């Protein structure tokens, strides 16, 4: 009962604010609604007893990435490029992506229906100790079964970071000299 | 009874402790924050050889309430060009983030708000860092130059110092081996020593970083009043401003609680493992249990001692009332203490055996948090404000590398523990970290010296 209420609450907030995020003209409003979406999704993670995923979503996405987004929105005047560049290709790509995503959702719902004892509207919940202790299990699987992808991802991030520093440095050098 | 009512009843029965604690936090923390402000003003006055607030109540004891009333009935101004929605939302975000993160803090062994979640410390740190969003959005929505510069400074500062704080937390987590707040404190109990003694450098890094994170002097650049009027809160007034203020002070309590949990032994009393042997065991236990009662009683004695020196009769009566209230609280507190000391049987005895550890734990916890906040204030009145580029240099060139080295050092110390013994391993690795710190400071001095001689004309875009 409570589980379903919470699930529909978080899901509704996520979907609604995602829609609002896309339709707002003001970039800052979009960012705020994206934050709401991310928080609601984090709530669903928590309901699935994925505590670590919940807090990682909040720390990384809301506390880290969204803060940087907002920082960029504050620094860059977004209304200027909007008048100059027409995003012509964007509509086509967007339709394509939306179609692909819709198909995926339908496929997931269809295959979920094939499972015995599962309806179309499966509410998100899990037994209390399904994933406990959460962070330990996550750490164990990251550092045993998925060590190689983990290391590859970290190297990728390192490369991206070094690349960003190099690009920023070279620009600054020309500016100052 | 229909199923809906039954479900609601079931919900209330299962969750009533959490609900009550949540309501208490939302109700009490703003009041406590108000009194923290009073303590801060009094301390500042004391350090500057003044009296501080003296008019409202004896020694200004009612000042926070007067301030709150004043802020509530003040005109609520929203600038014309402000973004109304976000202007309205931003202070609420700051306040909510600070209050929510308190939900996972453990005040005593049987006294937590949320249940012991597996990722407690991450929850507190992560959710309290969302308060930054309130500052940034508020600064942007005000549509004012001062506000936006304050907001930008705040973002840069918090993002920089959060890294250092996170790495300092990792050092303590390495020692405890868990993310659950309760088990971190239990780990300190079983290792017999607070982690501040095993990882002093990490504690120092966390202290500096948490001052920067709460936007307090000497790192209060987002609201540097001599340059930016009031920084991100320039356009705010009345109760919206008060929400920011409360959020900031609630955040101080949160970082104090995190530091207490990670480094200062949480709710543990001093020397928790020293029981005095079989002979003195009971004396030691009862003695420590009596400390809170005596402490509160002494506050009452002091109030009554000061009561005769008040200038106005009503203030004398007020001081008497406060003193007597302290005695009453101490007397109520003494009941479970005495019952436990006498090993009383029956409902009252077992109930007090259940309640007393929580009460005492909360006492020690709050005392440590108060000490931490006192250090914050002390530093505020002692150190001048840093320049923005100095702030960034301290964060990126000194604190973050030092924190990384410190994480490694703590790991090495844990590996060497079996070979060298705990204290020798700790001393060796800490010496290594301190040497790194000295090197980093010298490097930074050289860099700033060469930079200032080479490019004396270059201005910093953030310097305002």
Boltz contact constraints between the chains, C-beta under 6 A:
constraints:
  - contact:
      token1: [A, 1]
      token2: [B, 7]
      max_distance: 6.0
  - contact:
      token1: [A, 51]
      token2: [B, 118]
      max_distance: 6.0
  - contact:
      token1: [A, 51]
      token2: [B, 119]
      max_distance: 6.0
  - contact:
      token1: [A, 52]
      token2: [B, 119]
      max_distance: 6.0
  - contact:
      token1: [A, 55]
      token2: [B, 119]
      max_distance: 6.0
  - contact:
      token1: [A, 55]
      token2: [B, 122]
      max_distance: 6.0
  - contact:
      token1: [A, 55]
      token2: [B, 123]
      max_distance: 6.0
  - contact:
      token1: [A, 55]
      token2: [B, 126]
      max_distance: 6.0
  - contact:
      token1: [A, 58]
      token2: [B, 126]
      max_distance: 6.0
  - contact:
      token1: [A, 59]
      token2: [B, 126]
      max_distance: 6.0
  - contact:
      token1: [A, 63]
      token2: [B, 126]
      max_distance: 6.0
  - contact:
      token1: [A, 63]
      token2: [B, 129]
      max_distance: 6.0
  - contact:
      token1: [A, 63]
      token2: [B, 130]
      max_distance: 6.0
  - contact:
      token1: [A, 70]
      token2: [B, 136]
      max_distance: 6.0
  - contact:
      token1: [A, 71]
      token2: [B, 155]
      max_distance: 6.0
  - contact:
      token1: [A, 74]
      token2: [B, 140]
      max_distance: 6.0
  - contact:
      token1: [A, 133]
      token2: [B, 118]
      max_distance: 6.0
  - contact:
      token1: [A, 134]
      token2: [B, 118]
      max_distance: 6.0
  - contact:
      token1: [A, 135]
      token2: [B, 119]
      max_distance: 6.0
  - contact:
      token1: [A, 135]
      token2: [B, 179]
      max_distance: 6.0
